[in-house]
Amino acid sequence: MEAVGAADGTAARRIEVRIKAQELKKKFTNPKPMTGEDIKRIREQNNISQSSLALILNMTKESVSKWEIGEIKPNGAALRLLTLIDEKVFII
């Protein structure tokens, strides 16, 4: 009987994972634009320096600095990764 319960638990977990993946896809396919203040808040809330954030995002420190002062805006993969960091979504 326990084997059936374990199998049911495994199936339920797979369903949960699929639902979560669909929710993430919807949320992060077209992330909302971020202001420089948003980016600085995300960085500071996570105790990350501009240099470290640049390394995480495969960008330059200068790009992160320009985002924060509003000179340029992140897009594409950088914006999606910033959104993931902000939402505290960690996928392993």
N, C-alpha and C positions, 0 to 999 in steps of 0.2 A: 504494500500500500504506500509506503514511503517513497518508493521509486516513482510511482505515479505522481505523487505530490511534487517531487523534485523536477520531474519532466514538466509538469504544469507551471512550476515556478520559472523554469528556464524559458518556456514559451512566453510566459507573461513578461519576463525581462526583455526578450527579443522584441516583443510588441512595444514595450515602453521605449526601447532604444530607437525603433523606427519612427514612432510618434515624435520623439524629441528631435530626431534628425530632420523630419519634415518641418517642425516648428522653427528650428534653426535656419533651415534653408529659406523659408519665407521671410524671416526677420533680417537675415544678413545678405540676401541677394541684392537688395537695393537699400543699403543703410542710409539713414538721414545724414545730411551734411553736418559737419561740426564746426563750431567757432573756435577761435584761438583760445578763448576762455575754457571751452569744453576740454580741449586737448591738455591744457595746463592742469586743469582740475583732475583729469584722469591720471596724468603723470604724477602729480603730487599725492593724490589719494593712494596710489600704489607705491609710493616712495621710490620713484624711478627718476634718475637724472635724464637730462636731454640726450646725453651721449648713450646711455643705456637704452633708452627708448628707440633711438636711431638704430642701434645695433639690432634690437628685437625686430624692428620693422624693415631692416635692410635698407635704411635711408641714411642720409648724412645728418650730423648734428645741426648743420645750417638749415636743412629743410625743416626739422622739428622746430627750430627757433623761428623760422619764417611763418610756420603754421601758427605758432603761439601769438605772434604779433599781428597776425591777420594779413600778412603780405601775400601768402599763397594758401591754398586749401588742399588738404589731402584728398585723394580719390582712390578708386580701385581697391587693390589688396590692402593698402595701408589703412584706408578708411574702414574696411571690414575688420581688420585686426584691431584697430582702435576701439571699434564697437564691441568686439569680443572681450577685450580687456575691461572696458567700461561695464559691461554686463556681467563680468566675472564668470565667463563661460570658458571652461578649460576642458578641452577634449584630449583624451589620452588614447 
